[in-house]
């Protein structure tokens, strides 16, 4: 059980990072504010990823102004399926996944039918800032849809599962996969009812799983045993997350990665202020991992070298030294 969530001494012992400590003692020191737009704007993030040689979803088009919305169907005429998202959105808000369409009828990934007027209104809402950070005017990004690997088929309900990694000074230090449920509406968003599965940072194996911050062992919809989950191509996931450090210059960030059936691991988006629920999914805190990097991990390595170092370091030995 997660009684430790309500016990201050256990929180301290587990090294749980709180919101204030994250904002004022960590992010303010290692993340320069001028770099935030690189990850707050999904269009910039995508362009940077391509330049850095990081696999990412392909852009189909952009709608920046209200008068352009009427040209929406011209943009998607060669795209049988696509995703519409706000360039400055967060928490999965405003993301619309269209699995198929014909004439003025659109089918979402969850099986809901939308009219052209519905999609038109959704894009208009994005432009008005309904889903964006701070309610600012936004841009509608239209990109290719990910076909998630069938390795996740039994673990996720309808939506595309993703892997969230916390990266500190270029080293992935904690990971979880977020699995969609019927309650989350097919979205991999923990606050909306998705399942969070903590993953061993060296192997991609399940450590722990939660839903609405409570322990869970079986997926509520698919009935899959979550303890058997293992993310394939794990080293490739780690490498994408590690490369995000040089790509953005941010010392602390969240990297969201999806596993496409044909293209393998792909960067979905980055976050300069990643949430802290990943600690609940792992039943462990971030502070010790951060201290471990500061004390033992070299800072003159490239992404490939950092990942190799991470995979080969003796964590038990470093933990023992820190505990002393």
N, C-alpha and C positions, 0 to 999 in steps of 0.2 A: 504493500500500500504506500501512498504518498503522504503519510503523516508529516514527513520532513518539511513539507511546504508550509506548515504552520508552526514549526519549532525553530526559533531563532538560532539556538545552539547547533542544531543539526544542519541548518542552512549554512552556517559559518564553517562547520566541519567539512561539508561537501563542497565548499568553495563556490556557492551559488552567486552569480553576478546579478545584482539588482539594477533597476532602471537608472537610478541616480548615479551609481558607480559607473555604469556603462556610459552614460552621457557625459559626466563631468571628470571622471578619473581616467577614462579609456579613450572614447571617441574624440574628445576635445584635444587629446595629446597626439593621436596618431592619424587623425583624419582632418586634413585642411579643408575648410568650408568651400574654398574656391573649386575644389574637385568634386563636390557633391553633384553638380549638374551632369557629370559624366555618367552617373548611375541613376539619377532621378529622371533623366530623359531617356526612354527606351530606344529612341531613334539614335541618339549619340552612342549609347551602349552598343547597339548592333553594329554601327559603323566602326567603332573602336575594336570590337571583337574580330571583325573581318580583317582589319589591318594587322591585328596581332596573330592572325592565323588560327583563331579559335572558332570551331564549328558552332554555328548558331542558325536559328530559323531565318529563312529568306524573306525579305520584305517584298510584298506585292504592290503596295502603294501607300500613299499618305493623303489624308484629307485635312487641310489646315484651316479652311474658311467655310462659312456656312453656304456660300454660293456654289461650292464645289461638291456638296452632298448630292446634288442631282446627277452628278457624273459618276456616282458610286458604281452603277452597273457596268460602265465602261471599264472601270479599273479591274473588276473581278471577272470580266467576260471569258478570260482564259483560265480561271481558277474554279474548279468544280467544288472545292472546299477551302475554307479559310478561317482565320481568327481576326476579330476586330478588338482592339484594346486601346485604352487611353495611354498616350506616351508618358504621362506623368502620374499614372495611377499607382495605387498600392493595395496590398492585401487581396489581390484578385478582383477588385471592384471594377465593374464596367467591362469585363472580358466576355465577349460573345463568340462562341464557337459554332460555326456553321458547317455542318457535315455534308449537306447537299442542298442544291437549289435549282429551281426551274421557273422561268418567267418571273412571276412576282411572289412565289412561295418559297420560303426558306425553312430548312429543318435543322434544329440545333442538335448538339451532341447528345442531349438528354431526351431527344425525341419530340420536343415541342415545336409546333408549327408557327412560323411568324410570317406576316405579310411584308411586302416591300415598305409599307408605311411604318410598320413596327421597327424595321431595321433602320429606316431613314430617321426615325425619332431617336433611336438609340445613338446613332452617330451624332445627331444634333446635341444630345445630352452630353456626350463626351466633349464636344467642342465648347460647350457652355461651362465646363469645369465641374460637372456634377460628381465625377469620380476622381478628380485629381487632387494632389497634395495641396492643401490650402485653398481649394476651390478656384484656382487660377484657370484662365482660358487654356484649353488643351488642344491636342492634335490627335486625330484618330489614325492609328497605325494598323494597317491590314497586312497580315503575314501568313505564311504557309502553316497548315495544320500539322501537328506532330502525330505520327502513327506510333503509339507506344509499343514497346517490345512485348511480345506475348508472354514473356517471362513474368510480367506483372498481371496477366489476365485474371488470375484467380484472387489477386490481392486488392484490386481496385474496382470500384463501381462506376462504370461509364467513363469518367473523366481520366485525364492524363496524369499519372503520378509523377512527382518530381523529387529530386534530392536537393535538400538545402544543406550547404556547408558553411560553417563559420571559418573565416580565414583571418589569421593574425600574423602580421609581418611576413606574408607570403606562404605561411604554413596552414593547411587545413587542420583545425583542431577539434572540431565536433561536427557530426553529421546526423541527419535524419531523412527519411523518406516520408512524404505526405501522400496518403492514399484517399481518394475520393470515396464518399459514401452517398446513400440516398439522401441523408439528412443534409449533407453539404451541397446538394444539387449537382453532383458530379464534378465539384471543384476541389482542388487540393488545398483547401484553406482550413486551418485548424479551428479558427474562431467560428466557422460556419458548420463544423461538425465532421471534418475530415479526421482520419486516424493519423497520428504521428508515431513513427517507428524509429527509435534511436538506433543508430548503426555504429558498429565498431569501426573506428577511423582507419584501421589498418586492413580490414578485410571486407567491409560492407555487409557483414552479418548482423542480424537483429540482436539488439541488447535488451530492448524494452519497448513496450507499445502503450500508447494512451489515446483516449478519446474524451474530449472535454476535460482534459487534465486528470482523468481517472484511468487506472490500469485496465488494459484490455488484452486478451490473448487471441481472440477469434474475430475476424472481420465481421461486422454486424450484418452485412448483406451477402457477401460471397461465402461466408463461413470458413474461409481459409485460415489455417494455423499460421499466425503472424511470426511465430518463432522460427519458421522454416524459410523465411525470406532472406535472400542474399542478392545483392545488386551485382550484376555481371559487369565486366569491363571496369572494375573499380579503380584501377590505377589511372585509367583514362579520365575518370571523373575527378580524381585528385589533381591531375595535371591541369585540367581546365580551371579548377578553383585556384590553383597556385598561380597560373598565368594571369589571373585577374588582378593580382597585386601590381605587377609591372604595367599592366594595361591601364590601371586607374590611378596608381600612386596612393591608394587608400590602405592604411595599415590594419584596419579592422573592417571587415565587410561580410555580407552574406552573398553566396553564389547559388543560384537556382539552376539546376541542370536536369534535362530530360533525356530519356533514352529512347531514341527513335529506332524503329524496327530495321530500317535500311541504313541509316546514316550514323548510328551509334550515339554516344553521349553528345549533347548539344547544349550550349549555354542559352538559358531562357532569359534571365535578367540578373541584375546585381542590386544590392541594397547597402547603403552606407550606414544604416541604422537598423540592422536586423533584429527581429524580436527575440525574446529570451525564452520562449516556450520550448525551444530545442533542448534546454536543460531538463525540463520535465520529461520529455520524450526519452532522454538518455538516463534519467534518474541520477544525474550528476551535474556538478557545476563547472563553469568555464574558468574560474579564477586559477585553479591549479594548472590547467592547460596553458593559460597565458603566462604564468610564472615559469613553467617548464620551458616554453619557447625563449623567454627572456634570459634564462639561466644557462640553458644547454644547447640551443639550436643556433648554428652559425648563420650570419646575415649576409654573407658574400657569395651565396650560391644562386644559380639560375633555377627556373621552375622545375626542370627535370631532376636536378641535383637535390632540390629541397624535398621532392616527393620520395626519391630514393633514400634520403636521410631519414625521413619520417617513417618509412616502411621498415627500416633496419635498426632504429634506435631501441634500446632496451628500456621500455617504459616503466617496468617494475623497479629498475635501478634508480631512475630519475625520481620516481615517486617516493622511494625510500629516503633519498637524500633530502627532498623537500619536506617530508614529514618530520625528519630530524631537526 
